[in-house]
Amino acid sequence: MIKLLMGCIAALGLLYGIKVSLMHIVDPSARGDVYVALAEGVGESASEGSRLSRSRAARRRGDDTQALAHLESCIAEEGEASARAACQSALGELALAGARSLERNLSKATELFELAAEVGDPDAQFNLGMLYSAAPGAPIDDDRRREGLAVLHMYAASTGGHPGALMAMGYRHLHGYGVPQSCSSASLNYIEVAKQIANVYSEGMPQAVELIRLNLHSKDRKSVSSSEVNLFVQIASSGDTGVAAAIGKRYLLGIEGFKQDYQQAKKYLHMAANRNHAGSLALLGYMHCLGLGLQPNMDTAYSYFVSAATHNDPLGHNGLGFLYFKGTRSLTRDVKLAFKHFNESAFSGSADGMYNLASMYLTGSGTQQSFHHAVLYYTQALDRGHTPAAYSLALMHLNGVGTVRDCDIAVDLLKKVCERGDWVSSKLVEAHEYAERDPERSALLFLKLAEAGHEVSQMNAAHLFDSGQSSLLYSSEGSDEEGRSVDARHHGRIVAQRLYEMSAEQGSTSSELRLGDYSYYGWGVSAIFRETPDASVAQADPVGESDLTLPELYTSSEVASVPQEEDYEAALARYRKAADMTVTGEWMQSFVARGSFNLGFMHQFGVGVAQDLQTAKQYYHRCREVDPGGLHLPVSFVLLALGAHMKWLRLPAWPQLLDRLLVDFRVHILVIHLVCMLVLAIVRWQLSVEAARPRGRPHLASASAPASPPARSASAPAVATSVAASSGGGSGGEGEGELRRRAAAAAAGQGDVF
């Protein structure tokens, strides 16, 4: 044994020596230089990047002072210009939104953005484009030049691959905002972002983001409070399989008040899977297959998928189809078996199964190629909100594969895909978190998304500016407190009006309704063609056709913004458009009902339209129809008032009505009855007053002449004696005389003695 042990030690020593010799074959100095250079580069970039990330982390914690210190240190350090530019852009956003340790300063923010944009920072270029586009009169007053600079900076940011700028340029080309309207140009901008997002959705489960509209009442928002979340957790912990599965799914996707948490999702899905819940088994298979919160393990995923598929779960069949299509170390690739499982999943209602089945038909894998079936199943998956299906269907419409070539449909689908990406979802989540405690920062985030064409963000940003919660783009330099407040309100409505118009063009009912209010009350601005000073001077026409020329007001290309006046016809058109919209979501009901109510009011009183009480009645009844769960008490009161109004208008003219009343004998009898009732009421009131009047006690002696003292009765000495005796007998002469006078007065009946 000792010899064997010594031999093993010698063998280990020999192997160690061989290892050292092989390591020295490589030049150690050169290798060290490479590692040192790499470490220095990584450390340098990591240091600057870490300062920026630490600043963002401090900002999320609410520590603005620490965030400001990190950014200032990053800018002061000598390093890469791109890293300093990123910090300058972040500091510009901090100066724009304001912080506890930094007052809001629009001029300073613009200056920082320009410094960073000169270096080529895409974020700074996008922020500058946003400012030039959204802020009226800032940083320059010329509208045309400001719009040109907005397009210039947006385009520069898009060439740097900024997703927001690419979406903004696609949105501008789609509607022709400051650039030529071109569907093909819009698709080229959108497709760059959509391609990356579709890949992300195909490889994992990004957090789902709910679209919350800030102008909705809190009771109308579909969200779960923290107390309700705790209640559901307690129910799941008590053994309810369905609730445990629902909580696990919501933690996995991060929806309905549950923040995305893979560990919590695994915990509750395991609770339900232990009781053979098919959906939980399939979701656990997805987590093991995609490596969500744990190491990928295809064998474990396969076992979960098989268990779910035995219960005919659509997600289980889709997972098995995926594994058979890809193949694993222990599972042979079989596209026909994959097609079979995808088909089972699709017919059971799984959007993922429909998408995968459509992809099999598109490529002809495991079945005969069929573009028609591919479009069919992609469309069905799209109806269930499948993002990669929207991207694939957009490409087919864009290139005319299996369907008619339609660029508008393709761009609309690409836009939807882009709005489900991380750039949009992360800013949406952060903006909703800051909506109440930091409206300025929330408005900045919503404004970024609004410039990228996100409809809900356009409406939310407009609501913050319109309600006065945010004055992000207002510069208050050189004005007193009172004037600043009024001017900020007017400025906010101008900013909100543009955002409302962009949102309304995308079909927003609430924005359409609010624009009607702007026209009704004369808020915001309107655009007119500017007339040049010499427009009124007539030019001599040698041909004699001067009467046929249009005034320069109608041929001028100069556009000016003037305060909007009350325009009831424009308000009526906006309200009618809002009221005629088809309700596609529960959130729209209240706004369509308000539009109908406003139309009823305007038709009832003839505001901006001829008076028509029957039409007003129809619109009032429509309020109840479109919003059956809304507040109907005001509508009921208005309908009663409308009925009284209709009765009033049906009455004849006053002279004719008076003549009819005078010749009617029944009216005379009624008047006599009323007069008699009035007289009886007056008499009864007089009698009740007399009965309630108090009667005083009669006095025997006059107040001016005191009565002569009566003769002393036999009982008087007894009274005086008894009183004097009761007083203890030591009252003296004056006290005894006073008692006698009071006794005499009592005997005469002039009042009480004591």
C-alpha positions in Angstrom: 0.0 0.0 0.0 2.8 2.4 0.8 4.5 1.7 -2.6 1.2 2.3 -4.4 0.7 5.6 -2.5 4.2 6.8 -3.3 3.6 5.9 -7.0 0.4 8.0 -7.1 2.1 11.0 -5.6 5.0 10.7 -8.1 2.5 10.5 -11.0 0.7 13.6 -9.7 4.0 15.5 -9.5 4.9 14.5 -13.1 1.5 15.7 -14.4 1.9 19.0 -12.5 5.3 19.6 -14.1 4.0 18.9 -17.6 1.2 21.4 -16.9 3.6 24.1 -15.9 5.8 23.5 -18.9 2.9 23.8 -21.3 1.8 27.1 -19.7 5.2 28.6 -20.2 5.1 27.8 -23.9 2.9 30.9 -24.3 4.7 34.2 -23.9 3.7 35.4 -20.4 4.7 39.0 -20.9 2.7 39.4 -24.1 -0.2 37.6 -22.5 0.0 39.8 -19.5 0.1 43.0 -21.6 -3.1 41.9 -23.5 -4.9 41.1 -20.2 -3.8 44.4 -18.7 -4.9 46.4 -21.7 -8.2 44.6 -21.8 -8.7 45.1 -18.1 -7.9 48.8 -18.3 -10.3 49.3 -21.2 -13.1 47.4 -19.4 -12.4 49.2 -16.1 -12.5 52.5 -17.8 -15.8 52.0 -19.6 -17.2 50.1 -16.6 -16.3 53.0 -14.4 -18.1 55.6 -16.6 -20.9 53.2 -17.3 -21.3 52.4 -13.6 -21.6 56.0 -12.7 -24.4 56.4 -15.2 -26.1 53.3 -14.0 -25.6 54.2 -10.3 -27.1 57.6 -11.1 -30.2 56.0 -12.6 -30.5 53.6 -9.7 -30.3 56.5 -7.2 -32.9 58.4 -9.2 -35.2 55.4 -9.0 -34.7 55.3 -5.3 -35.6 59.0 -5.0 -32.1 60.1 -4.0 -31.7 63.0 -6.5 -28.7 64.4 -4.7 -26.7 61.2 -5.2 -27.8 60.9 -8.8 -26.7 64.5 -9.5 -23.3 63.9 -7.8 -22.7 60.7 -9.9 -23.5 62.6 -13.2 -21.4 65.6 -12.4 -18.4 63.3 -11.5 -18.9 61.4 -14.8 -18.8 64.6 -16.8 -15.8 65.9 -14.9 -13.7 62.8 -15.5 -11.5 62.5 -18.5 -12.5 59.6 -20.6 -14.3 58.7 -23.7 -16.4 61.5 -25.2 -19.3 59.2 -25.8 -19.5 58.3 -22.1 -19.4 61.9 -21.1 -22.1 62.7 -23.7 -24.3 60.0 -22.2 -23.9 61.6 -18.8 -24.6 65.1 -20.2 -27.8 63.8 -21.7 -28.9 62.2 -18.4 -28.1 65.4 -16.6 -30.1 67.3 -19.2 -33.1 65.1 -18.4 -32.6 65.8 -14.7 -32.5 69.5 -15.3 -35.6 69.3 -17.6 -37.7 67.4 -15.1 -36.2 68.9 -12.0 -35.2 67.3 -8.8 -35.0 68.0 -5.1 -31.5 69.3 -5.4 -31.8 70.8 -8.9 -34.4 73.3 -9.9 -36.1 72.8 -13.3 -34.3 74.7 -16.0 -35.3 74.4 -19.6 -32.4 76.5 -21.0 -29.8 74.5 -19.1 -31.4 71.2 -20.3 -31.3 72.4 -23.9 -27.7 73.4 -23.6 -26.6 70.0 -22.1 -28.6 68.2 -24.9 -26.8 70.3 -27.6 -23.4 69.5 -26.1 -24.1 65.8 -26.0 -25.7 65.9 -29.5 -22.6 67.4 -31.0 -20.6 64.3 -30.0 -23.3 62.1 -31.6 -25.2 60.8 -28.5 -28.5 59.4 -29.8 -30.4 60.0 -26.6 -29.4 63.7 -26.6 -30.4 64.0 -30.3 -33.7 62.4 -29.6 -34.3 64.7 -26.6 -33.5 67.7 -28.7 -35.9 66.6 -31.4 -38.6 66.1 -28.8 -38.1 69.6 -27.4 -38.1 71.3 -30.7 -41.2 69.4 -31.7 -43.3 69.7 -28.5 -42.3 73.0 -26.9 -44.1 76.0 -28.4 -41.8 79.0 -28.7 -38.8 77.2 -27.2 -35.9 77.1 -27.8 -36.8 79.3 -30.8 -40.0 81.1 -31.9 -40.0 80.3 -35.6 -42.4 77.4 -36.1 -41.0 76.3 -39.4 -37.4 76.3 -38.3 -38.3 74.6 -35.0 -40.0 71.8 -36.9 -37.1 71.5 -39.3 -34.7 71.1 -36.4 -36.9 68.5 -34.8 -36.9 66.4 -37.9 -33.1 66.9 -38.3 -32.3 65.7 -34.7 -34.8 62.8 -34.9 -33.2 61.6 -38.2 -29.7 61.9 -36.7 -30.8 59.8 -33.7 -32.4 57.2 -36.0 -29.2 56.7 -37.9 -27.6 55.9 -34.6 -30.1 53.1 -34.0 -32.1 54.8 -31.3 -35.4 52.9 -31.1 -37.5 55.9 -30.1 -36.1 58.0 -33.0 -36.8 55.2 -35.5 -40.3 54.9 -34.3 -40.7 58.7 -34.4 -39.5 58.9 -37.9 -41.7 56.0 -38.9 -44.7 57.8 -37.3 -43.9 61.1 -39.0 -43.6 59.4 -42.4 -46.8 57.6 -41.8 -48.8 60.8 -41.2 -46.7 63.3 -43.0 -45.6 65.3 -39.9 -42.8 67.6 -41.1 -41.7 65.0 -43.7 -43.2 63.7 -46.9 -45.9 61.1 -46.3 -44.5 57.8 -47.4 -45.6 54.4 -46.3 -42.5 52.7 -47.6 -40.2 55.1 -45.6 -42.3 54.4 -42.5 -42.0 50.7 -42.9 -38.2 50.9 -43.3 -38.0 52.8 -39.9 -40.4 50.5 -38.1 -39.0 47.2 -39.3 -35.6 47.8 -37.8 -37.1 47.9 -34.3 -39.8 45.3 -34.9 -37.2 42.7 -36.0 -35.4 42.8 -32.7 -38.6 42.8 -30.6 -40.0 39.8 -32.5 -36.8 37.9 -31.7 -37.0 38.7 -28.0 -40.6 37.5 -27.9 -39.7 34.3 -29.7 -36.9 33.5 -27.1 -38.6 34.4 -23.8 -41.5 36.0 -22.0 -41.0 39.7 -21.7 -43.0 41.5 -19.0 -46.5 42.4 -20.2 -47.4 46.1 -19.8 -50.9 47.3 -19.1 -52.0 50.5 -20.8 -53.4 52.8 -18.1 -55.1 56.0 -19.1 -54.7 58.7 -16.5 -57.9 60.6 -17.4 -59.9 57.5 -16.3 -61.3 57.5 -12.8 -59.5 55.2 -10.5 -62.5 53.0 -10.0 -62.6 52.4 -13.8 -59.0 51.3 -14.1 -58.6 47.5 -14.2 -55.9 47.0 -11.6 -55.4 45.0 -8.5 -54.5 46.7 -5.2 -51.9 45.5 -2.8 -54.5 44.4 -0.3 -56.2 42.3 -3.0 -52.8 40.8 -3.9 -52.2 39.8 -0.3 -55.7 38.3 -0.1 -55.1 36.2 -3.2 -51.7 35.0 -1.8 -53.4 33.9 1.4 -56.1 32.0 -0.5 -53.4 30.3 -2.6 -51.4 29.4 0.4 -54.4 27.8 2.0 -54.5 25.2 -0.8 -56.7 26.7 -3.6 -55.1 25.3 -6.8 -56.8 27.6 -9.2 -55.8 30.8 -7.4 -52.2 29.5 -7.0 -52.0 28.8 -10.7 -53.4 32.3 -11.5 -51.0 34.0 -9.2 -48.0 32.1 -10.6 -49.0 33.0 -14.2 -49.3 36.7 -13.2 -45.9 36.7 -11.5 -44.5 35.1 -14.6 -45.9 37.7 -17.0 -45.9 40.6 -14.6 -49.5 41.8 -15.1 -52.5 43.0 -13.0 -50.6 44.5 -10.1 -48.1 41.6 -9.9 -44.5 42.6 -10.7 -42.6 40.1 -12.8 -40.8 37.7 -10.4 -39.7 34.3 -11.7 -39.0 32.9 -8.2 -42.4 33.7 -6.9 -43.9 32.4 -10.2 -42.1 29.1 -9.7 -43.2 28.8 -6.1 -46.9 29.2 -6.8 -46.8 27.2 -10.1 -45.2 24.3 -8.1 -48.0 24.6 -5.5 -50.6 24.1 -8.3 -48.5 21.5 -10.3 -48.3 19.3 -7.2 -52.1 18.9 -7.6 -51.8 18.1 -11.3 -52.9 21.5 -12.6 -52.3 21.2 -16.4 -51.6 24.9 -17.1 -49.1 25.1 -14.2 -47.3 22.0 -15.5 -47.0 23.6 -18.9 -45.8 26.9 -17.6 -43.1 25.2 -15.5 -42.0 23.4 -18.6 -41.6 26.8 -20.3 -39.5 28.1 -17.4 -37.2 25.2 -17.6 -37.1 25.3 -21.4 -36.4 29.0 -21.8 -34.3 29.3 -18.6 -36.6 31.8 -16.9 -35.2 32.3 -13.4 -33.3 28.9 -13.5 -30.9 27.0 -15.6 -32.3 25.6 -18.9 -33.0 21.9 -18.7 -34.7 20.4 -21.7 -35.2 17.0 -20.1 -37.1 18.5 -17.1 -39.1 20.7 -19.5 -40.0 17.6 -21.6 -41.3 15.8 -18.5 -43.5 18.8 -17.6 -44.8 19.2 -21.2 -45.7 15.5 -21.3 -47.6 15.7 -18.0 -49.5 18.7 -19.3 -50.2 17.2 -22.7 -51.7 14.1 -21.1 -54.4 16.5 -19.7 -54.8 17.9 -23.3 -53.4 21.3 -22.3 -52.6 23.5 -25.4 -49.4 24.9 -23.9 -48.2 21.4 -23.1 -48.7 20.4 -26.8 -47.0 23.5 -28.0 -44.0 22.8 -25.7 -43.7 19.3 -27.0 -43.9 20.5 -30.6 -41.1 23.0 -29.9 -38.9 20.3 -28.4 -39.6 17.9 -31.3 -38.9 20.6 -33.8 -35.6 21.7 -32.2 -34.5 18.3 -30.9 -32.4 17.7 -27.7 -29.6 15.4 -26.6 -32.1 12.8 -25.5 -34.8 13.6 -28.1 -34.5 13.1 -31.8 -35.7 15.9 -34.1 -39.1 15.0 -35.7 -40.8 17.8 -37.6 -43.9 15.7 -38.4 -44.4 15.0 -34.8 -43.8 18.7 -34.0 -46.4 19.6 -36.6 -48.9 17.2 -35.0 -48.4 18.8 -31.5 -48.6 22.3 -32.9 -51.8 21.4 -34.6 -53.3 20.1 -31.4 -52.2 23.2 -29.6 -53.7 25.5 -32.2 -57.0 23.8 -32.3 -57.2 24.0 -28.5 -56.9 27.8 -28.7 -53.2 28.5 -28.0 -51.8 31.6 -29.7 -48.3 30.2 -29.6 -49.5 27.0 -31.2 -51.2 28.9 -34.0 -48.1 30.9 -34.6 -45.9 27.8 -34.8 -48.4 26.0 -37.0 -48.4 29.0 -39.3 -44.6 29.0 -39.4 -44.7 25.3 -40.4 -47.1 26.0 -43.2 -45.0 29.0 -44.3 -41.8 27.0 -44.6 -43.3 23.6 -45.5 -41.8 21.9 -42.5 -43.6 18.6 -41.6 -46.4 19.4 -44.0 -47.1 20.8 -47.5 -46.3 24.5 -47.9 -49.3 26.7 -47.9 -49.2 30.5 -47.7 -52.9 30.6 -47.4 -52.9 28.5 -44.2 -50.0 30.5 -42.9 -51.8 33.8 -43.2 -54.9 32.2 -41.7 -53.2 31.0 -38.5 -51.0 34.1 -38.2 -54.2 36.2 -38.3 -55.8 34.0 -35.6 -52.7 34.3 -33.4 -52.7 38.1 -34.0 -56.4 38.3 -32.8 -55.1 36.8 -29.5 -52.4 39.5 -29.2 -49.4 37.4 -30.4 -46.5 39.8 -31.1 -44.3 37.6 -33.3 -47.4 36.7 -35.4 -48.0 40.4 -36.0 -44.4 40.8 -37.3 -44.6 37.8 -39.6 -48.0 38.9 -40.9 -46.6 42.4 -41.5 -43.8 41.0 -43.6 -46.2 39.0 -45.7 -48.4 42.0 -46.3 -45.4 44.1 -47.1 -44.1 41.7 -49.7 -47.4 40.3 -50.9 -46.7 36.7 -49.8 -49.9 34.7 -49.5 -52.0 37.8 -49.4 -52.5 41.1 -51.2 -49.7 43.5 -50.9 -50.8 46.3 -48.5 -48.3 48.7 -47.1 -50.7 50.4 -44.8 -51.7 47.2 -43.0 -48.0 46.2 -42.8 -47.0 49.5 -41.2 -49.9 49.3 -38.7 -48.8 45.9 -37.6 -45.1 46.9 -37.4 -46.1 49.8 -35.3 -47.9 47.5 -32.9 -44.9 45.3 -32.6 -42.6 48.2 -31.9 -44.9 49.5 -29.1 -44.5 46.1 -27.3 -40.7 46.4 -27.1 -38.6 47.0 -24.1 -37.9 50.7 -24.9 -41.6 51.4 -24.7 -42.6 49.0 -21.9 -39.8 50.1 -19.5 -40.7 53.8 -19.9 -44.4 53.0 -19.5 -43.8 51.2 -16.2 -41.6 54.0 -14.9 -44.0 56.7 -16.0 -47.0 55.1 -14.3 -44.9 54.7 -11.1 -44.1 58.4 -11.1 -47.5 59.7 -12.2 -48.6 60.8 -8.7 -45.4 61.4 -6.8 -43.3 63.1 -9.6 -45.6 64.3 -12.4 -42.8 66.2 -14.1 -40.7 63.1 -14.6 -43.8 61.1 -15.6 -44.7 63.8 -18.2 -41.1 63.6 -19.6 -41.4 59.8 -20.1 -44.9 60.0 -21.6 -43.7 62.8 -23.9 -40.9 60.6 -25.2 -43.3 57.9 -26.0 -45.8 60.4 -27.5 -43.2 61.6 -30.0 -42.7 57.9 -31.0 -46.4 57.7 -31.8 -47.7 55.8 -28.8 -51.3 56.8 -28.6 -52.0 56.1 -24.9 -48.8 58.1 -24.0 -50.0 61.0 -26.1 -53.2 61.1 -24.3 -51.6 60.7 -20.8 -49.0 63.4 -21.5 -51.8 65.7 -22.8 -53.8 65.0 -19.6 -50.8 66.0 -17.4 -50.2 69.3 -19.3 -53.9 70.0 -19.6 -54.8 69.5 -15.9 -51.9 71.7 -14.8 -50.1 68.8 -13.0 -47.0 69.4 -15.2 -45.4 72.5 -16.6 -42.4 70.6 -18.0 -41.9 72.7 -21.1 -42.7 76.1 -19.6 -40.0 78.6 -18.9 -40.9 80.9 -16.1 -38.0 83.3 -16.3 -38.7 87.0 -15.9 -42.4 86.9 -14.8 -44.2 87.5 -11.5 -46.0 84.7 -9.6 -49.5 85.6 -10.7 -48.7 86.0 -14.3 -46.6 82.9 -14.3 -49.5 80.8 -13.1 -51.9 82.0 -15.7 -49.3 81.8 -18.5 -48.3 78.3 -17.5 -51.9 77.2 -17.7 -52.3 78.6 -21.1 -48.9 77.2 -22.2 -49.9 73.7 -20.9 -53.1 73.7 -22.9 -51.2 74.6 -26.1 -48.8 71.7 -25.5 -51.8 69.4 -24.7 -53.8 70.5 -27.7 -51.1 69.2 -30.1 -50.9 65.9 -28.3 -54.7 65.5 -28.2 -54.8 66.1 -31.9 -52.2 63.4 -32.5 -54.0 61.0 -30.3 -57.4 61.7 -31.8 -56.0 61.0 -35.3 -55.2 57.5 -34.1 -58.8 57.0 -33.0 -58.8 58.1 -29.3 -62.3 58.9 -28.1 -61.2 60.8 -25.0 -58.9 63.0 -27.0 -61.6 63.7 -29.6 -64.0 64.7 -26.7 -61.4 66.9 -25.1 -60.7 68.7 -28.4 -64.4 69.4 -28.6 -64.2 71.1 -25.2 -61.2 73.2 -26.5 -63.4 74.4 -29.3 -66.4 75.0 -27.1 -64.6 77.1 -24.5 -62.1 78.7 -26.8 -58.9 77.1 -25.3 -55.6 76.5 -27.1 -54.6 78.0 -30.4 -55.7 77.8 -34.1 -53.7 78.2 -37.2 -54.4 80.8 -39.8 -52.7 82.0 -43.0 -50.7 85.1 -42.3 -51.5 88.1 -44.5 -48.6 90.2 -45.6 -48.7 94.0 -44.9 -49.1 94.9 -48.6 -51.8 92.4 -49.3 -54.5 95.0 -49.4 -52.8 97.0 -52.1 -54.3 96.1 -55.4 -51.8 95.4 -58.2 -52.6 96.7 -61.7 -53.5 94.0 -64.1 -52.9 94.9 -67.7 -55.1 92.0 -68.9 -58.0 93.3 -66.9 -58.5 90.1 -64.9 -57.8 91.5 -61.5 -61.3 90.5 -60.3 -60.4 86.8 -60.8 -57.3 86.8 -58.6 -57.7 85.5 -55.0 -56.7 87.7 -52.1 -53.2 87.1 -50.9 -54.7 85.8 -47.6 -55.7 82.6 -49.4 -52.6 82.2 -51.5 -50.0 82.9 -48.7 -48.0 80.1 -47.4 -47.2 81.8 -44.1 -49.0 80.2 -41.2 -49.5 81.9 -37.8 -50.9 80.6 -34.5 -53.5 82.7 -32.8 -55.6 82.1 -29.7 -58.6 80.0 -30.5 -62.0 81.6 -30.2 -65.2 79.8 -29.2 -66.3 77.7 -32.2 -69.5 75.8 -31.5 -69.6 74.2 -34.9 -66.2 72.7 -34.5 -67.1 71.5 -31.0 -70.3 69.9 -32.4 -68.3 68.1 -35.1 -65.8 66.8 -32.5 -68.6 65.7 -30.1 -70.4 63.9 -32.9 -67.3 62.1 -34.0 -66.7 60.9 -30.4 -70.3 59.9 -29.9 -70.4 57.9 -33.2 -67.3 55.8 -32.4 -67.8 52.1 -32.0 -67.1 51.0 -28.4 -64.2 48.5 -28.6 -63.2 48.6 -25.0 -64.9 49.2 -21.6 -62.8 52.3 -21.1 -64.5 54.0 -24.1 -68.0 53.8 -22.7 -67.9 56.8 -20.5 -66.3 59.0 -23.2 -68.8 58.0 -25.9 -71.6 58.7 -23.3 -70.2 62.2 -22.6 -70.0 63.0 -26.3 -73.7 62.0 -26.6 -74.6 64.1 -23.6 -72.9 67.1 -24.9 -74.6 66.7 -28.3 -78.0 66.4 -26.5 -77.3 69.6 -24.5 -76.3 71.6 -27.7 -79.4 70.3 -29.6 -81.7 71.1 -26.6 -80.6 74.7 -26.3 -79.6 75.3 -29.9 -76.0 76.0 -29.3 -74.1 75.9 -32.6 -77.1 74.0 -34.2 -80.8 74.5 -34.8 -82.8 73.6 -31.7 -84.2 70.1 -31.9 -85.6 68.6 -28.7 -86.4 65.2 -30.2 -82.7 64.8 -31.3 -81.6 65.9 -27.9 -83.8 63.3 -26.3 -82.3 60.6 -28.5 -78.7 61.6 -27.5 -79.6 61.6 -23.8 -81.0 58.1 -24.1 -77.9 57.0 -25.9 -75.9 57.9 -22.8 -77.6 55.1 -21.0 -77.3 52.7 -23.8 -73.5 53.0 -24.4 -72.6 53.2 -20.7 -75.1 51.0 -18.8 -72.9 50.9 -15.7 -72.3 54.6 -15.5 -73.9 57.3 -13.4 -77.4 57.8 -14.7 -78.9 60.2 -12.1 -77.8 63.4 -14.0 -79.2 62.0 -17.2 -82.5 61.3 -15.5 -82.7 64.8 -14.2 -81.9 66.2 -17.6 -84.6 64.1 -19.2 -87.1 65.4 -16.7 -86.0 68.9 -17.4 -86.2 68.2 -21.2 -89.8 67.0 -20.7 -90.7 70.1 -18.9 -89.0 72.1 -21.6 -91.0 70.4 -24.3 -94.2 71.1 -22.4 -93.3 74.7 -22.0 -92.6 75.2 -25.7 -96.0 73.6 -26.6 -97.8 76.3 -24.6 -99.5 79.0 -26.7 -98.4 82.6 -26.8 -99.0 84.7 -23.6 -101.9 86.9 -25.0 -103.6 83.9 -26.5 -103.1 81.9 -23.2 -104.5 84.8 -21.1 -107.6 85.1 -23.3 -108.3 81.4 -23.0 -108.0 81.5 -19.2 -110.3 84.5 -18.9 -113.2 82.9 -20.8 -112.9 79.6 -18.9 -115.5 79.4 -16.1 -113.5 76.7 -14.3 -110.6 79.1 -13.9 -112.9 81.6 -12.2 -114.1 79.0 -9.7 -110.5 77.9 -9.1 -109.4 81.5 -8.4 -112.3 82.0 -5.9 -111.3 78.8 -4.1 -107.7 80.0 -3.9 -108.8 83.4 -2.5 -111.0 81.8 0.1 -108.3 79.5 1.2 -105.9 82.4 1.4 -108.4 84.4 3.6 -109.0 81.4 5.9 -105.3 80.9 6.3 -104.8 84.5 7.3 -107.6 84.4 9.8 -106.4 81.2 11.3 -102.9 82.7 11.7 -104.3 85.8 13.4 -106.3 83.7 15.9 -103.3 81.5 16.7 -101.2 84.6 17.4 -103.9 86.0 19.8 -104.1 82.7 21.6 -100.4 82.5 22.0 -100.0 86.0 23.5 -99.2 85.9 27.3 -101.7 87.6 29.8 -100.1 89.7 32.7 -101.3 89.8 36.4 -103.4 92.9 37.3 -101.9 95.5 39.7 -104.1 97.1 42.4 -101.9 100.1 43.1 -100.7 102.7 40.6 -97.0 102.9 39.8 -97.0 106.6 40.3 -98.9 106.9 43.6 -98.0 104.4 46.2 -101.0 102.8 48.0 -101.8 103.8 51.5 -100.8 101.1 54.0 -103.7 98.9 54.9 -105.0 98.5 58.4 -103.1 96.0 60.3 -104.9 92.7 60.5 -104.9 90.4 63.5 -102.6 88.0 61.7 -100.0 90.5 60.8 -98.2 90.6 64.2 -98.2 86.8 64.2 -96.5 86.7 60.8 -94.0 89.4 61.8 -93.3 87.7 65.0 -92.9 84.3 63.5 -90.5 85.7 60.9 -88.5 87.6 63.4 -88.3 84.5 65.6 -87.1 82.4 62.7 -84.3 84.9 62.0 -82.8 84.3 65.4 -84.2 87.3 67.3 -81.0 89.4 66.9 -81.9 91.4 63.8 -82.3 94.9 65.3 -84.9 97.6 64.7 -84.5 98.2 60.9 -84.7 94.5 60.2 -87.9 94.1 62.2 -89.6 97.0 60.4 -88.6 95.6 57.0 -90.2 92.3 57.8 -93.4 94.0 58.9 -93.7 96.0 55.7 -93.2 92.8 53.6 -95.8 91.0 55.7 -98.3 93.8 55.2 -97.6 93.8 51.4 -98.3 90.1 51.3 -101.5 90.5 53.1 -102.6 93.3 50.7 -101.9 90.9 47.6 -99.3 93.1 45.9 -96.7 90.3 45.3 -94.7 87.6 46.9 -93.1 88.3 50.2 -89.9 86.3 49.8 
